[in-house]
Amino acid sequence: MVNLQTTLSGIPLDNPVIPASGTFGFGEEFAPLYDLNILGSISIKGTTREARFGNPTPRIAECTAGLINSVGLQNPGVEKVVTEELPRLATHFGKPVIANISGFSIEEYADCAARMDQAEQIGIIEVNVSCPNVHGGGISFGTDPAAAAAVTRAVKAVTKKPVYIKLTPNVTDIVSIAKACEDAGADGLALINTLLGMRIDLKRKKPVIANKMGGFSGPAIFPVALRMVYQVYEAVQIPIIGMGGVSTADDVIEMMLAGAAAVQIGAANLVNPWACRDIIRDLPCRAEYYGIQSLSEIIGAAHETKHG
Amino acid sequence: MKQDIFHIRENIQIAPGMYEMALEGDISAITKPGQFVNIALEGFYLRRPLSVHDVEPAAGILRVIYKAVGRGTEVLTGMTPGETLDVLTGLGNGFDIEAAGKNTLVIGGGAGAPPMYWTAKALRDSGRKVTAILGFNTGKEVILQQKFADEGISVVITTADGSLGTKGFVTAALEQLSTPDYTFSCGPEPMLRAVYDALDCGGQFSFEERMGCGFGACMGCSCKTKYGTKRICKDGPVLKKEEIVW
């Protein structure tokens, strides 16, 4: 019997599989498809202080083994998320939830985190400093170590819940950003967000996406994500939630070997609505196949020297 | 929403660039005309959303009519009976037939014509008087004229170049018809807008947008309406006239 359990900052998870923010809404579309309580946790739709429509459409472009999105943080605003979406999610899912928050100023991050802090359902606050689809915010905090640290400190100051900073791969040195967040008091890290990408419509000879560029995700980016999780694991002591193109139970195991304590599934949910269920179903069998008795024991096992 | 592996029973060209495919599988989630299905194609990451043309419940057959517009749909044209497709069914809100009046007009433009066939049949079966306008660019592209006629549904054809039927867009046919008290439309956005502007009666309009998932998870196809943000794939593709913001 393979033990699938893992832990994030003292919060036990039945398994490491977590649907990634922005690919699972607030669970409503998936609740009729399978029992959401099989999931390790759920990272809810990225939330900002104020409601947002997001970017103009079209905001989806297909790619080889993935897609580009430029949704741009469409959400009903933190107040509605806490008072309407979370209670509705509670009827489907009884475990601690990961709140993904974003902002355009340090104050907005702090306000959003402070409101989420009051919600008992929230187990972890995941701070998105890496959205490539909003200008004047999001990613600008995630590409500079000092700015990422400032957001980390501001959020830490308003909540007792574990704070995980979600990092962008669109930087020269992700390790320096990761270390800055750790030094600023982050309880964990989540990586990677999408890679900035673009497609051009050959018939119209213009960008497919109205916003021209967007975030590239899907199986194509898995090796990049895995490499970054591996690099960051070497440099920090705090837990990592690994994500980026994870589509199968084997991918989950590989991500954990690189150093992820838990793994988020993103784009796969969009093409196979049952992706997380299928991965959780397959995990014991695949782990056993690789001679793994306990998933938590393989975290970072691909490294020559284990730390922690 | 349901997922099933469908068997291709037929896949034939019915006009230049237009194909009709009959698929056998679990169609129980398809409950309303105007809904769509989302088809996975090997070698392509995203599914292809196609509107439901018709269903044959007794045989478990789903019919779609699609235009070869890109590499994905081109691959679809090459598939043959016996091959299988992974299909998500029962997507979208579909047309609300009950909201219609007694004298209903259905309008389909180009690749928007196919879903109006089942819509028109459902309206007729509910005891309503139905007239159809089907608009195309040119006579060679005209499809479904005979199928509508075979069902006893009176159909007016328009072509932009006048090579068949009434010359002009679908709105050019309006003056030959008695004024409807309700309308259902599917077609390119300029057509929907023209119908919206030309008719005073209530109606429902089926919109298109580039989709990610097709079931409401990714927010890729959101649009603004008078009643807030809606997802074309989940809250649409059909919007009621009173909620549309152009």
Interface residues (C-beta under 8 A of the other chain):
Chain A: G22 T23 F24 G25 E28 E29 F30 P32 L33 K45 F53 G54 T57 P58 R59 I60 A61 E62 C63 T64 A65 G66 L67 N69 V71 Q74 V208 G218 P219 A267 N269 L270 V271 P273 W274
Chain B: M1 Q3 A40 F44 Y45 L46 R47 G72 L88 E209 R210 M211 G212 C213 F215 G216 A217 C218 M219 G220 C221 S222 C223 K224 T229 K234
